Amino acid sequence: MRYLSLALGTAIVAVWSCSDPQGVNCPSVERAALRLVLEDSVTGVRFPFEDVVASARDGGFEDNASVASIDGSATSPTALPLAFGRAGTYEVDVTAQGYDAWSVDGISVSGDQCHLPATRTLIVRLQPTG
């Protein structure tokens, strides 16, 4: 499970490089396939959220992220990145304290000529429990 500790909303990413025989120069930064932005479905606010857990699955592949708090502070994440460096068709689940579980499947993320995913942002509209 990937535990997120984000400073100023900046994710730490793995670095690598590649090129192909046709001379395509690929970037050296791995991108997330999915970027999840949480929102309260009643108020429309994007924080606070506590005890957030998110997962993305594509066949036998699974990536997870969790964060104790999304609170709008300078050190709080603004989004949850998942599935670095991997295009695919994902089932995504999100839970947060005080909200019903959220789930969607069939989220398709394509890859470019360097096999990097074109990051797809999902607005996760969480329904308060109650």
C-alpha positions in Angstrom: 0.0 0.0 0.0 1.4 3.4 -0.9 1.2 5.8 2.0 1.0 9.4 0.9 3.0 12.1 2.6 2.7 15.0 0.3 4.2 18.4 0.9 2.6 21.4 -0.8 0.6 19.0 -2.9 3.7 17.6 -4.7 3.9 13.9 -5.2 7.2 12.1 -5.3 7.6 10.1 -8.5 9.9 7.4 -9.8 12.4 8.5 -12.3 13.4 6.6 -15.4 14.2 7.2 -19.1 13.6 5.5 -22.4 14.0 5.9 -26.1 13.0 3.7 -29.0 14.9 2.8 -32.2 13.0 5.6 -34.1 14.6 8.2 -31.9 11.6 9.1 -29.7 12.8 10.7 -26.5 10.6 9.9 -23.6 10.3 12.0 -20.5 12.1 10.9 -17.4 9.2 11.3 -15.0 6.6 8.6 -14.4 3.0 9.8 -14.5 0.0 8.6 -12.5 -2.8 7.1 -14.6 -5.4 8.4 -12.1 -5.7 11.5 -10.1 -8.6 11.5 -7.6 -10.0 14.8 -6.3 -12.5 14.3 -3.4 -15.6 16.5 -3.1 -18.5 16.5 -0.7 -21.6 15.7 -2.9 -23.9 17.9 -0.8 -21.8 21.0 -0.1 -19.3 20.8 -3.0 -16.3 21.5 -0.7 -13.1 19.6 -1.3 -12.0 19.4 2.3 -11.9 18.3 5.1 -11.8 14.5 4.7 -10.3 12.1 7.2 -8.9 8.5 6.9 -9.1 8.4 3.1 -8.3 5.1 1.4 -8.3 4.7 -2.4 -7.6 1.7 -4.7 -7.4 1.2 -8.4 -7.6 -2.3 -10.0 -7.0 -3.5 -13.5 -7.1 -7.3 -13.8 -4.4 -8.6 -11.4 -2.8 -5.2 -10.9 -3.8 -3.1 -7.9 -2.5 0.2 -6.4 -3.6 1.7 -3.1 -3.2 5.1 -1.5 -4.2 6.3 1.9 -4.0 9.7 3.7 -4.9 10.6 7.2 -6.3 14.0 6.3 -7.2 16.3 3.4 -7.7 19.5 5.2 -6.8 22.4 2.8 -3.5 23.2 4.6 -0.3 23.8 2.7 1.0 20.4 3.6 -2.3 18.5 2.8 -2.7 16.7 -0.6 -5.2 18.1 -3.0 -5.5 14.9 -5.0 -4.7 11.2 -4.7 -2.5 9.8 -7.5 -2.8 6.1 -8.4 -1.4 3.6 -10.9 1.9 5.3 -11.8 3.3 4.5 -15.2 0.4 2.2 -16.2 -2.3 2.6 -18.8 -5.4 0.4 -18.3 -9.0 0.1 -17.5 -9.6 0.6 -13.8 -12.1 -0.1 -11.1 -11.7 2.6 -8.5 -12.9 2.5 -4.8 -12.6 5.3 -2.3 -13.6 5.4 1.4 -13.4 8.3 3.9 -14.6 8.7 7.5 -18.2 9.9 7.6 -18.9 9.2 4.0 -20.4 6.3 2.1 -18.0 4.2 0.0 -17.6 5.4 -3.6 -16.9 3.1 -6.5 -16.7 3.2 -10.3 -15.4 0.8 -12.9 -14.5 0.9 -16.6 -12.3 4.0 -16.2 -10.1 3.8 -19.3 -6.6 5.4 -19.3 -4.7 5.4 -22.6 -0.9 5.3 -23.0 1.3 7.5 -25.2 4.1 6.4 -27.5 6.4 6.1 -24.5 3.8 3.9 -22.7 3.1 6.6 -20.2 -0.5 7.0 -19.1 -2.4 10.2 -20.1 -3.4 11.1 -16.5 -7.2 11.0 -16.0 -8.7 13.2 -13.2 -11.8 11.9 -11.4 -13.9 14.1 -9.2 -15.0 11.7 -6.4 -18.3 13.1 -5.1 -18.7 11.5 -1.7 -22.1 11.2 -0.1 -22.1 11.9 3.7 -23.2 8.9 5.8 -26.5 9.3 7.4 
